[in-house]
Amino acid sequence: MSTAEIRAELRGLVSGRFAVADGVLPPLLFVVANALWGVTMATVVGIGSAAMITAWRLARGRRIRFAVAGLLGTALAATLALRSGSAGDFFLPGIISSSATTLVIVLSISARRPFVAWTSRLTRGWPLGWYWHPNVRPAYTRTSWIWAAFFALRALIQWLLYVGGDTAALGLARVVLGWPSLLLLLVSTYVLGRRWLMELRGPSVEEYQTGSSQPWEGQTRGF
């Protein structure tokens, strides 16, 4: 498996050259503004920066799904912080979201319909039946456990910092545990998932669709 293959797989998940800014800049600027001018101005800066990113991407005809999601999330988080007067509340939606995601992933594994299989289905459009094949599903179950551990750890770290009232550390954790860690998770999912698929010796998507019998060549690209 080449690095070029991994880059090609990740390219479709990142919308535009500055997609990382959608999730990184607003919380970072919020923390800085809060330290300088307080929570009210931090709210203005946080929402304003998210709105500017959305407008910038829209004006250049780029896809704005990440920017819009970032804008809505920032608006909700900033509203909570403004209403309570506590800058730490800006990070509550993210903590709740990570906790809820962990629960959903664990429940999907318990139901033998692993979460990562659904995310792959949404992006690739492969038939659901292929994911549930006994020689395919275990690979998606294992990677789903990795996702559950990631989101649980992200929620725990931010919750401990939130309880401790360390807003600056919360902002740093939000940045580090955001896109940088998520990209690492996606790369790990792809590399390990592909390896486990080959070890399981299940059919490729095409072999599954055509009803080919063993021995199967297996899925040689994508996960």
C-alpha positions in Angstrom: 0.0 0.0 0.0 1.6 3.3 -1.1 1.4 6.7 0.5 0.0 8.0 -2.8 -3.0 5.6 -2.4 -3.6 6.9 1.2 -3.4 10.5 0.1 -5.8 9.8 -2.7 -8.3 8.2 -0.3 -8.0 11.1 2.2 -8.3 13.8 -0.5 -12.0 13.2 -1.0 -12.6 13.6 2.8 -11.1 17.1 3.0 -13.1 19.8 1.2 -10.6 22.2 -0.2 -7.1 23.3 0.8 -8.2 25.2 3.9 -10.9 22.8 5.2 -8.9 22.3 8.4 -9.5 25.9 9.2 -13.2 25.3 9.5 -12.8 23.4 12.7 -9.6 24.8 14.1 -9.7 28.6 13.8 -13.0 29.5 15.5 -12.2 27.8 18.8 -8.6 28.9 18.8 -9.6 32.6 18.2 -12.3 32.2 20.8 -9.8 31.3 23.5 -7.4 34.1 22.5 -10.2 36.7 22.5 -11.5 35.4 25.8 -8.1 35.8 27.4 -7.8 39.4 26.0 -11.3 40.8 26.2 -13.7 38.4 28.0 -16.4 36.0 27.0 -18.7 38.5 25.2 -16.0 39.6 22.7 -14.8 36.0 22.4 -18.4 35.1 21.3 -18.3 37.8 18.6 -14.9 36.7 17.4 -15.8 33.0 17.4 -19.0 33.4 15.4 -17.5 36.1 13.2 -14.5 33.9 12.2 -16.7 30.9 11.4 -19.0 33.2 9.3 -16.0 34.7 7.4 -14.7 31.2 6.6 -18.1 30.2 5.2 -18.4 33.4 3.2 -14.8 33.0 1.8 -15.4 29.5 0.7 -18.8 30.4 -0.8 -17.4 33.3 -2.7 -14.8 31.1 -4.3 -17.3 28.4 -5.3 -15.9 25.8 -2.9 -17.9 23.2 -1.1 -19.1 24.6 2.2 -20.4 21.7 4.1 -17.6 21.7 6.6 -17.7 25.5 6.9 -21.5 25.5 7.5 -21.2 22.7 10.1 -18.4 24.7 11.8 -20.5 27.9 11.7 -23.6 26.2 13.3 -21.5 24.4 15.9 -19.6 27.6 16.8 -22.8 29.6 17.1 -24.3 27.0 19.5 -21.2 26.8 21.5 -20.7 30.6 21.7 -24.4 31.0 22.7 -24.0 28.6 25.6 -20.8 30.4 26.8 -22.5 33.8 26.5 -25.6 32.8 28.4 -23.7 31.2 31.2 -20.9 33.7 31.3 -18.4 30.9 31.4 -16.0 30.5 28.5 -15.6 26.8 29.2 -19.2 26.2 28.2 -18.1 27.0 24.6 -16.6 23.5 24.6 -19.6 21.6 26.0 -21.3 20.7 22.7 -18.1 19.1 21.5 -17.8 17.1 24.7 -21.4 16.0 24.5 -21.0 15.2 20.8 -17.9 13.0 21.4 -19.7 11.1 24.2 -22.8 10.5 22.1 -20.7 9.3 19.2 -18.9 6.8 21.5 -22.2 5.5 22.6 -23.6 5.1 19.1 -20.4 3.3 17.9 -20.6 0.8 20.8 -24.3 0.2 20.2 -23.6 -0.4 16.5 -21.0 -3.0 17.4 -23.3 -4.7 19.8 -25.9 -4.9 17.0 -23.3 -6.5 14.7 -23.6 -3.5 12.3 -20.4 -1.7 13.0 -20.3 2.1 12.7 -17.4 2.3 10.4 -19.2 0.1 7.9 -22.0 2.7 7.7 -19.5 5.6 7.2 -17.9 3.7 4.4 -21.2 2.9 2.8 -22.1 6.6 2.9 -18.9 7.6 1.1 -18.5 4.7 -1.3 -22.0 3.4 -2.0 -21.0 -0.2 -1.7 -23.8 -2.7 -1.1 -24.7 -3.1 2.6 -24.8 -6.9 2.3 -21.1 -6.9 1.5 -20.2 -5.2 4.8 -22.1 -7.9 6.7 -20.4 -10.8 5.0 -18.7 -13.0 7.8 -15.3 -12.5 6.1 -15.7 -8.8 5.9 -17.6 -7.5 8.9 -14.9 -8.3 11.5 -12.5 -5.8 9.9 -15.2 -3.1 10.3 -15.9 -4.2 13.8 -12.2 -3.9 14.8 -11.9 -0.4 13.3 -15.1 0.6 15.0 -13.6 -0.2 18.3 -10.7 2.0 17.5 -13.1 4.8 16.7 -15.0 4.2 20.0 -11.7 4.5 21.9 -10.7 7.7 20.1 -14.0 9.5 20.7 -14.2 8.3 24.3 -10.7 9.5 25.0 -11.4 12.9 23.3 -14.5 13.3 25.5 -12.7 12.3 28.7 -9.7 14.7 28.2 -11.9 17.7 27.4 -14.3 16.9 30.3 -11.5 16.7 32.8 -10.2 20.1 31.5 -13.7 21.5 31.6 -14.2 20.5 35.2 -10.8 21.9 36.0 -11.8 25.2 34.5 -8.7 25.4 32.3 -10.2 27.2 29.2 -6.8 27.7 27.5 -5.9 24.0 27.8 -9.4 23.2 26.5 -8.9 25.3 23.5 -5.5 23.6 22.8 -7.1 20.2 23.3 -9.9 21.0 21.0 -7.4 21.9 18.2 -5.1 18.9 18.7 -7.9 16.4 19.1 -9.7 17.9 16.1 -8.5 17.6 12.5 -4.9 16.5 13.3 -6.1 13.5 15.4 -9.0 12.8 13.1 -6.8 12.6 10.1 -4.5 10.2 12.0 -7.6 8.1 12.9 -8.7 8.0 9.3 -5.2 6.9 8.1 -5.1 4.2 10.8 -8.6 3.0 9.9 -7.7 2.7 6.2 -4.3 1.0 6.7 -5.4 -1.5 9.4 -8.8 -2.1 7.8 -7.2 -3.0 4.5 -4.8 -5.3 6.3 -7.6 -7.1 8.2 -9.7 -7.5 5.1 -6.8 -9.3 3.4 -6.3 -11.5 6.4 -10.0 -12.4 6.5 -9.8 -13.5 2.8 -13.3 -12.3 2.1 -14.7 -11.3 -1.4 -14.2 -8.0 -3.0 -17.2 -5.8 -3.6 -17.2 -6.9 -7.2 -16.9 -10.6 -6.4 -19.7 -10.3 -3.9 -22.0 -8.6 -6.4 -21.2 -11.2 -9.1 -21.6 -14.1 -6.7 -18.0 -15.4 -7.4 -17.0 -18.5 -5.5 -13.8 -19.0 -3.4 -10.9 -18.5 -3.6 -11.5 -14.8 -3.7 -9.0 -12.2 -4.7 -10.4 -9.8 -2.0 -10.8 -6.1 -1.9 -7.6 -4.5 -3.3 -8.6 -0.8 -2.9 -10.6 1.2 -0.5 -12.1 0.3 2.9 
